[in-house]
Amino acid sequence: MAAIKRKQFPAPAQQNGSNKKQKSVTSTAPAVQEVKRPASDLEAETDSDPIVESDTTENSGDDDDGVSWPSDDEAVEHNEQQHAEIDRDALTRQQPLRNTQPRSKVSAGTAEHSSTNSKEAHAKQKALALERKAAKPNADSIARAKKLWERLRRKSHVPRDERKKLVAELFDIITGHVQDFVFKHDSVRTIQTAIKYANRDQRRMIARELKGQYRTLAESRYAKFMVGKLLVHGDEEIRDLIVPELYGHVRRLIKHPEASWILDDIYRGVATPTQKATLLREWYGAEFTIFKNEGKGPISGELKQILNEHPEKRRPVMHALHDLINLLVQKKTTGFTMLHDAMLQYFLNVPAGSAGMAEFIELLKGDEEGDLLKNLAFTKPGAHLICLALAYGNAKDRKQILRVYKSTVASLAYDAHGHQVLLAAYDVIDDTVLVSKSIFPELIGKSVDLDTNQTQSLLDAVVHLKARIPILYPFSGISKSILPTEDIDLLESIHTIRTTTSKKDPSVRRQELLANLSPSLLSLITHNAEVLVQSSFGCQFITEVLLRATSDREAACKAIVALLQSNSPDVRKAIEMPSAGRMLKNLVQGGLYNPKTGTVEVSEPPLHFNASFFEDLVAQDRIVEWATGGNSMVMVALWEVEGASYRERMEKILKKGKQRLKKAAAGDTTHAKGNKGSQLLLEMLDKT
């Protein structure tokens, strides 16, 4: 047993001798072979080594000075360490020596030879690439078309006559081969240029050649732009060639990274109402993709109508619609108008106050970045959806939704649809402090004393067709002179909903908003009356604010009266305009005329503008001048004010100028049919 142990587990001295022997053997053999040699060979070498024999004999016997033989585990570990040392030695011998010669000492001839080889290799690669291009179908035609495109795309550098020749040559090349061009990223640009400069027949020729390929083209990273250009420059025939090829593939295309954008552009921009309805119906499930409209009437995309006709389909249709909406929302592809329309259809058909509606509102709020809510606010169906969500949501929902829009209030105000979100917030959120802090600083400025930039921004907003609406709505309420018809219809529906979802009285809510909004706007009128009076929207702004503001209006009224004494030609001309005349008439009356009741609704508290206006005209001796001028109806309104203290004085002045009144009432070159205001004043004088 001792002999066996000595062979299998040699002592340290034996290992050194064995290593020397093994190194001499492995110096002539590959390292891989040395590692894979069996253990029996190693044992044979150990037995034949006299040094090992003598060492083992010397260490054998009973007198071993307390040294014991290693255990089996220790022996195995020691043997593995020995093999690892052999492997490292073998790898060291195999590793080639690095060139320690400095790079600066490399001969010039060697560098020149390497550079020459590199140039030759590059030239060969270039030649090979050209050969491959030349071997492709229509290579010569595509190359020539690209040369023409390079010239045509620089429109300002190509004379018109030359461009016509180039376009004619380009069409000679592509006619009959359009499909060979549109599926390549470089040659498809030549087709786009051809569409740009083509006539109607040439565009139709291109569209017909691509018939049957439009779905594939829409999915192409580059060809989709060609489809868009064809729709933009095309006519109804081209549109009707392209759109039907998308039928049956809407659910797939709206999820495609490339085709989804061209599909939405078609839906938003060029599709007819029938085509839009057909595309939207496919969102409601596979059934609407396979089977077309069974009714004899026009195709409708309104989900409510479909569910009324087929109530048994409510559950699968709502489920399919919700799944597709949720998929796109989770993918964060939320900028599609088509998606917004589908979301609106879903929300309109969820029972009010149900768990489904609460879940859908949570889906709207779930986007941490707020991109979904922001994208929705700038489309017609999306803005409608947000307004309904504000109306049906609870206080927490409204607060979270409004918080998303705090940084985009100005953009919403100027948008054709986004301003509706601000109006809905005014009407349904009971926390008017939250509304004032979230909206008004971004809309009109953060302080009553506006700086130059804030003043200019506000002046631009009050004369903008859309931006003035969220500024004036708290003053005017639902008024046809301020709001378009679609805004009125939406707000009336919201007012119906808020009776069950809002607690605060609408009149109280409005007064609280006016208290926060009035000071800044009155300050704007006081310091910029000369600018505002020169536009019709500016005059309307002055009227609405002065008649309904809840703060002190005296300074603003004095600024308007001071316009009568202005020496500026622009201001004097503006005062004589009909828009300024209507403004002064309403201010003199102290309220707006209600055509339904036939009376003037006097503001509370009273404005008392008429007395100061009359005194200023008397001071300038311009009573008769105004009574016979273009804004004579202002003097009629001044006369009709009930309980006016200046009535007798005004009557005396007009009687002195009665001849001028008669002349103006009879008509002249300025008023061919006679001045209506002068005629009414004469009738009033005759009655006294």
GIJO-V728279 format. One record per residue. SS is DSSP state (alpha for helix, beta for strand, coil for the rest). Layout:
ss
SS
SS
This chain:
ss
coil
alpha
alpha
alpha
alpha
alpha
alpha
alpha
coil
coil
coil
alpha
alpha
alpha
alpha
alpha
alpha
alpha
alpha
alpha
alpha
alpha
alpha
alpha
alpha
alpha
coil
coil
coil
coil
alpha
alpha
alpha
alpha
alpha
coil
coil
coil
alpha
alpha
alpha
alpha
alpha
alpha
alpha
alpha
alpha
alpha
coil
alpha
alpha
alpha
alpha
alpha
alpha
alpha
alpha
alpha
alpha
coil
coil
coil
coil
coil
coil
coil
coil
coil
coil
coil
coil
alpha
alpha
alpha
alpha
alpha
alpha
alpha
alpha
alpha
alpha
alpha
alpha
alpha
alpha
alpha
alpha
alpha
alpha
alpha
alpha
alpha
alpha
alpha
coil
coil
coil
coil
coil
coil
coil
coil
alpha
alpha
alpha
coil
coil
alpha
alpha
alpha
alpha
alpha
alpha
alpha
alpha
alpha
alpha
alpha
alpha
alpha
alpha
alpha
alpha
alpha
alpha
alpha
alpha
alpha
alpha
alpha
alpha
alpha
alpha
alpha
alpha
coil
coil
coil
alpha
alpha
alpha
alpha
alpha
alpha
alpha
alpha
alpha
alpha
alpha
alpha
alpha
alpha
coil
coil
alpha
alpha
alpha
coil
coil
alpha
alpha
alpha
alpha
alpha
alpha
alpha
alpha
alpha
alpha
alpha
alpha
alpha
alpha
alpha
coil
coil
coil
alpha
alpha
alpha
alpha
alpha
coil
coil
coil
coil
coil
alpha
alpha
alpha
alpha
alpha
alpha
alpha
alpha
alpha
alpha
coil
coil
alpha
alpha
alpha
alpha
alpha
alpha
alpha
alpha
alpha
alpha
coil
coil
coil
coil
alpha
alpha
alpha
alpha
alpha
coil
coil
coil
coil
alpha
alpha
alpha
alpha
alpha
alpha
alpha
alpha
alpha
alpha
alpha
coil
coil
alpha
alpha
alpha
alpha
alpha
alpha
alpha
alpha
alpha
alpha
alpha
coil
coil
coil
alpha
alpha
alpha
alpha
coil
coil
coil
coil
coil
alpha
alpha
alpha
alpha
alpha
alpha
alpha
alpha
alpha
alpha
alpha
alpha
coil
coil
alpha
alpha
alpha
alpha
alpha
alpha
alpha
alpha
alpha
alpha
alpha
alpha
coil
alpha
alpha
alpha
alpha
alpha
coil
coil
coil
coil
coil
coil
coil
coil
coil
coil
coil
coil
alpha
alpha
alpha
alpha
alpha
alpha
alpha
coil
alpha
alpha
alpha
alpha
alpha
alpha
alpha
alpha
alpha
alpha
alpha
alpha
alpha
alpha
alpha
alpha
alpha
alpha
alpha
alpha
coil
coil
coil
coil
coil
coil
alpha
alpha
alpha
alpha
alpha
alpha
alpha
alpha
alpha
alpha
alpha
alpha
coil
coil
coil
coil
coil
coil
alpha
alpha
alpha
alpha
alpha
alpha
alpha
alpha
alpha
alpha
alpha
coil
coil
coil
coil
coil
alpha
alpha
alpha
alpha
alpha
alpha
alpha
coil
coil
alpha
alpha
alpha
alpha
alpha
alpha
alpha
alpha
alpha
alpha
alpha
alpha
alpha
coil
coil
alpha
alpha
alpha
alpha
alpha
alpha
alpha
alpha
alpha
alpha
coil
alpha
alpha
alpha
alpha
alpha
alpha
alpha
alpha
alpha
coil
coil
coil
coil
alpha
alpha
alpha
alpha
alpha
alpha
alpha
alpha
alpha
alpha
coil
coil
coil
alpha
alpha
alpha
alpha
alpha
alpha
alpha
alpha
alpha
alpha
alpha
alpha
alpha
coil
coil
coil
coil
coil
coil
coil
alpha
alpha
alpha
alpha
alpha
alpha
alpha
alpha
alpha
alpha
alpha
coil
coil
coil
coil
alpha
alpha
alpha
alpha
alpha
alpha
alpha
alpha
alpha
alpha
coil
coil
coil
coil
coil
coil
coil
coil
alpha
alpha
alpha
alpha
alpha
alpha
alpha
alpha
alpha
alpha
alpha
alpha
alpha
alpha
alpha
alpha
alpha
coil
coil
coil
coil
alpha
alpha
alpha
alpha
alpha
alpha
alpha
alpha
alpha
alpha
alpha
alpha
alpha
alpha
alpha
alpha
alpha
alpha
alpha
alpha
alpha
alpha
alpha
alpha
alpha
alpha
alpha
coil
coil
coil
alpha
alpha
alpha
alpha
alpha
alpha
alpha
alpha
alpha
alpha
alpha
alpha
alpha
coil
coil
coil
coil
coil
alpha
alpha
alpha
alpha
alpha
alpha
alpha
alpha
alpha
alpha
alpha
alpha
coil
coil
coil
alpha
alpha
alpha
alpha
alpha
alpha
alpha
coil
coil
alpha
alpha
alpha
alpha
alpha
alpha
alpha
alpha
alpha
alpha
alpha
alpha
coil
beta
beta
beta
beta
coil
coil
coil
coil
beta
beta
beta
beta
coil
coil
coil
coil
coil
coil
alpha
alpha
alpha
alpha
alpha
alpha
alpha
alpha
alpha
alpha
alpha
alpha
coil
coil
alpha
alpha
alpha
alpha
alpha
coil
coil
coil
coil
alpha
alpha
alpha
alpha
alpha
alpha
alpha
alpha
alpha
coil
coil
coil
coil
coil
coil
alpha
alpha
alpha
alpha
alpha
alpha
alpha
alpha
alpha
alpha
coil
alpha
alpha
alpha
alpha
alpha
alpha
alpha
alpha
alpha
coil
coil
coil
coil
coil
coil
coil
coil
coil
alpha
alpha
alpha
alpha
alpha
alpha
alpha
alpha
alpha
alpha
alpha
alpha
coil
